[in-house]
Amino acid sequence: MKNFQFSEFSCPCCGQNKMEPVFLAMIDDLREQFGAPLHVNSGYRCEKHNAEVGGKPHSMHLTGKAADISTVNMTNEQRHEFMMIVKAMFKGIGVGKTFTHMDMRQTPAFWVY
């Protein structure tokens, strides 16, 4: 990856990292297109950590095919641009007040936290 360290996607409770290489390439491309640094709030999660943070039992984080990216320091214009790129690249998109979730699911889904 050009724009991230593999460790940024590791589970914070155990250090495991089973991120899908194709997903990491997509995230790296997202960063390249966006043109500004991105902070990974959550990447791979082990089952224990996923349960602790209230993740869904079949969360894509458990398979290394999802990430939550912080939008805290983005201006409204940057957040809009970011969302347009995310929408073009990912089928699973969840929007929170301070982050955006994206994943590699097959069936398109969009939700707001």
Sequence and secondary structure as in RCSB ss.txt:
>XXXX:A:sequence
MKNFQFSEFSCPCCGQNKMEPVFLAMIDDLREQFGAPLHVNSGYRCEKHNAEVGGKPHSMHLTGKAADISTVNMT
NEQRHEFMMIVKAMFKGIGVGKTFTHMDMRQTPAFWVY
>XXXX:A:secstr
  SS GGGGS TTT      HHHHHHHHHHHHHHTS   EEE    HHHHHHTT  TT GGGGT EEEEE TT  
HHHHHHHHHHHHHH SEEEE SSEEEEE  SS EEEE 
